[in-house]
Amino acid sequence: MISCDYFVFIITLSSATLCYSFRNSYTAAVVDYLHIYEDNPEDLLKKNVDQYLQFMRNASSQNADIIVFPEYGIVGLDAMYIAEEKNSSELTKYGTYVPDPTQNIAPCDYLKCEMCKEHLVNLSCAARANAIYTVVNLPEMEFNNDTGETDFHNTNVVFDRSGAVIAKFRKINLSQEPFLKAGRKIVTFVTDFNVTFGIFTCFDLLFRYPAMEVLSNPEVTDVIFPTAWYSETPFLQGLSIQHGYAKSKGVNMLASALQEPYYSDGGSAIYLSDGSIAEAFITNKRESRMLVNDVPIIQKRAIGACENLNKGIKKPLQKGEYTDIDNFPLNRDGTKGYIYEPLGKQGKTQTRICTDNEDFCCFFNITVDSSSVTTADYGHRIAIYKGLSPFGSNVLGAIRTCALIACLNETEESCGFRTNTSQKSTKFESIEIQTIVDITNDTHNQPSTLKADLTPISDYVYCETKISDSKVKIKMALTSPEDSLLTFGIYGRMYSMDAMEEGTKTSPLPPVVKAESNAGILVAVVCVSAVLLLGTAFILWKFFTKIE
């Protein structure tokens, strides 16, 4: 007599197939990674990949569904520069060919991926062994049929639980990476826990393509962001710019940063769509750290008018030894021409400040807590700006800002800096900032907050209300008192007004190709598979019942 254990097995398999579709959260891991430097390419690749494999095992042991590693974590930017200076062929020692995601190839099945390098194979096998979605950034090689030469890309590779390459994103906006070729495709992918991810890399965050364009797909609710971010105050510190994007767009965001304080690099976090910060980490120590947290699965992005927005749940960040940021080096951005105004002398400030031609105005309503320390290490000024700001790589990004900014002393030149060790500051009972902006010129706006410990805050509202076809009203306000503030304000981008440092208009980007998401296919496969499995289970149950 045939045992019904087979029936139980099939039912279990069917349930496992279906369970991911009905979950209300997934578990994410992001790694703030300290790259290991080695002169020999083989040693460098092996040591860093070995570290990755250990993080993948640890993440799997904590039931993580997905793990994200940073930009340049495996190879390091310095190694690429050194290799390129010697000979462009030296770059091949660090690069690898990556299968086309449409082929559904797992490099771990080496015979199907003969051109894949060992480090890609090992990562694929680890994703399979640990049954975890894995995102790694590495130099990708591609043979160029037109030139007969090998091109190199800054590429994020996504493995599924079987180790197959299901997506790859080539960085579109390169930053001081002359040895690389820019990508063109907007990339999304879907997981078996029914979340559609968008993905882009570092400098891409500051540009419409791909940071805004990827959200043109309404199914994208979560964003993956590997980065080696060079932080600048007051608006471009790593955690601050990441959180502002996530909060303004109502997305969950998994940000994994290369950790190198010497270069002002570092700052990884898991941001939630309601504006809260599940986990955040930044340090001046030379150490890696993995953050693991549950992320709610949302059906649509949490954005809307002011009256419909959640106020942002304040959640504790990792503190103490995990955020030892004394003497963390930061640079002030090179923007010239901020308009400053001091705070009122009686603890309350209500004022309107405009640019010279009044094409951009900001409204401030600020109350200082009378119990604030009298010997604060920071003073504060109101600041607004509309114009070009140097972004590096000869790019001048067009920005407009309304903000409260910390200053080290009474001079305007000291504004936007922080002391190396102290965090004492004025306590603000309330801050409200409003502005009305033109949205006809290809724009994006987001909040910008930063404390002296180099973490953003989450206890504030930020919302946009459309008041005409060409105008939007933006409001940002604290929901509880805050001290130690370095920056609190609205940071806007005007993409169509970007220029190059030489003063010429930027050349139009080549058409960006929207890569097809595998969402529809995967969901269909899961559903059909589930129906077939359940149907088969029912037939076998009837069959085994008759036999017994």
PyMOL commands that set and color helices and strands:
alter all, ss='L'
color gray80, all
select helices_A, chain A and resi 5-22+41-61+77-86+88-93+101-103+110-112+118-130+202-206+208-211+213-216+238-249+261-263+306-308+320-323+412-414+495-497+519-547
alter helices_A, ss='H'
color red, helices_A
select strands_A, chain A and resi 25-32+66-68+133-144+149-159+165-170+185-190+196-199+220-227+232-233+252-257+268-271+277-281+289-296+331-332+339-342+348-354+361-368+379-392+395-407+428-438+443-451+460-466+471-478+485-494+499-500+513-514
alter strands_A, ss='S'
color yellow, strands_A
deselect
rebuild
show_as cartoon
